């Protein structure tokens, strides 16, 4: 991952922040400050893997939101601790309900340990980053 990609994530957040300041200042106020190194490391330990550098960079710009709002279409970015908590709940739910098994009518399981949730809707559905090795 090049420095240009990280600069792109930071630049994107600056543009989003500027737009929110001009058009939705109440939503801007919901953005958390940057994640601390300790909180980021703690979340990665819970999940058992390093987050993609783009996600880590995004969290270093804004560590999610202090309250749910549909900043993204129908969803809200999670904080590092929110990512860890959502992942943990999904792991527990999947292990208790055959959620790691791919049903014959689907192409994916309900949950996979290498999925990292990065945003969630009000009903708890998550946007995930799929870290499974594939072509």
C-alpha positions as CSV (number, residue, x, y, z in Angstrom):
1,X,0.0,0.0,0.0
2,X,1.5,3.2,-1.1
3,X,1.7,6.5,0.7
4,X,-0.6,7.9,-2.0
5,X,-3.4,5.6,-0.8
6,X,-3.1,6.8,2.8
7,X,-2.9,10.4,1.6
8,X,-6.1,9.7,-0.4
9,X,-7.9,8.3,2.7
10,X,-6.9,11.4,4.7
11,X,-7.8,13.8,1.9
12,X,-11.2,12.1,1.4
13,X,-11.9,12.6,5.1
14,X,-10.8,16.3,4.9
15,X,-13.2,16.7,2.0
16,X,-16.1,15.0,3.9
17,X,-15.4,17.1,7.0
18,X,-15.4,20.3,5.0
19,X,-18.7,19.4,3.3
20,X,-20.2,18.4,6.7
21,X,-19.1,21.7,8.2
22,X,-20.8,23.6,5.4
23,X,-24.0,21.5,5.0
24,X,-24.5,19.3,8.1
25,X,-22.6,20.7,11.1
26,X,-24.7,18.6,13.5
27,X,-23.4,15.5,11.8
28,X,-19.8,16.8,11.9
29,X,-20.1,17.1,15.6
30,X,-20.9,13.4,15.9
31,X,-17.5,12.4,14.4
32,X,-15.2,11.1,17.1
33,X,-11.6,12.3,17.3
34,X,-8.8,10.1,15.8
35,X,-8.4,6.7,17.3
36,X,-5.5,6.3,19.8
37,X,-2.8,3.8,19.0
38,X,-3.8,1.8,22.1
39,X,-7.5,1.6,21.1
40,X,-6.5,0.6,17.5
41,X,-4.2,-2.1,18.8
42,X,-6.8,-3.4,21.3
43,X,-9.4,-3.7,18.5
44,X,-7.0,-5.6,16.3
45,X,-6.2,-8.0,19.1
46,X,-9.9,-8.7,19.6
47,X,-10.4,-9.4,15.9
48,X,-7.1,-11.4,15.8
49,X,-5.7,-9.6,12.7
50,X,-4.3,-6.3,11.5
51,X,-6.8,-4.0,9.9
52,X,-6.2,-3.0,6.3
53,X,-4.0,0.1,6.2
54,X,-6.9,2.1,4.6
55,X,-9.2,1.3,7.5
56,X,-6.5,2.1,10.1
57,X,-5.9,5.4,8.3
58,X,-9.6,6.2,8.3
59,X,-9.8,5.5,12.0
60,X,-6.8,7.8,12.5
61,X,-8.9,10.6,10.9
62,X,-12.1,9.9,12.7
63,X,-12.7,7.0,15.1
64,X,-16.3,6.4,14.0
65,X,-19.2,8.4,15.4
66,X,-20.4,9.2,18.9
67,X,-24.0,8.4,17.9
68,X,-25.6,6.6,15.0
69,X,-26.5,8.7,12.0
70,X,-26.6,7.7,8.3
71,X,-23.4,9.5,7.4
72,X,-23.0,6.8,4.7
73,X,-26.1,5.6,2.8
74,X,-28.1,3.9,5.5
75,X,-25.1,3.3,7.8
76,X,-22.6,4.8,10.1
77,X,-18.8,4.2,10.3
78,X,-17.8,2.2,13.4
79,X,-15.2,3.1,15.9
80,X,-12.2,0.8,16.5
81,X,-14.0,-0.5,19.6
82,X,-17.3,-0.7,17.7
83,X,-15.5,-2.9,15.0
84,X,-14.2,-5.2,17.7
85,X,-17.6,-5.4,19.5
86,X,-19.5,-6.0,16.3
87,X,-17.0,-8.7,15.1
88,X,-17.2,-10.4,18.6
89,X,-21.0,-10.5,18.6
90,X,-21.1,-11.9,15.0
91,X,-18.5,-14.5,15.9
92,X,-20.6,-15.6,19.0
93,X,-23.8,-15.6,17.0
94,X,-22.4,-17.6,14.1
95,X,-20.8,-20.1,16.4
96,X,-24.1,-20.7,18.2
97,X,-26.2,-20.9,15.0
98,X,-24.2,-22.7,12.3
99,X,-23.5,-19.2,10.9
100,X,-20.1,-20.3,9.5
101,X,-21.7,-22.9,7.3
102,X,-22.7,-21.9,3.7
103,X,-26.3,-22.9,3.3
104,X,-27.1,-24.6,0.0
105,X,-29.2,-21.7,-1.2
106,X,-26.5,-19.1,-0.6
107,X,-22.9,-18.6,-1.8
108,X,-21.6,-17.2,1.5
109,X,-21.9,-18.1,5.2
110,X,-23.8,-15.8,7.5
111,X,-20.5,-14.7,9.0
112,X,-16.8,-15.4,8.4
113,X,-13.9,-14.8,10.9
114,X,-12.0,-12.9,8.2
115,X,-14.7,-10.3,7.7
116,X,-14.0,-6.9,9.4
117,X,-17.1,-4.8,9.9
118,X,-16.4,-1.1,9.3
119,X,-19.9,0.4,9.2
120,X,-23.3,-0.6,10.5
121,X,-26.9,0.3,9.8
122,X,-29.5,1.1,12.4
123,X,-30.7,-2.5,12.3
124,X,-27.2,-3.9,12.9
125,X,-26.4,-5.0,9.3
126,X,-22.7,-4.4,8.6
127,X,-20.6,-3.3,5.7
128,X,-17.6,-5.6,5.8
129,X,-14.1,-5.8,4.5
130,X,-13.5,-9.3,3.3
131,X,-9.9,-10.4,4.1
132,X,-10.2,-13.9,2.9
133,X,-7.3,-14.8,0.5
134,X,-8.6,-15.0,-3.0
135,X,-7.6,-14.2,-6.5
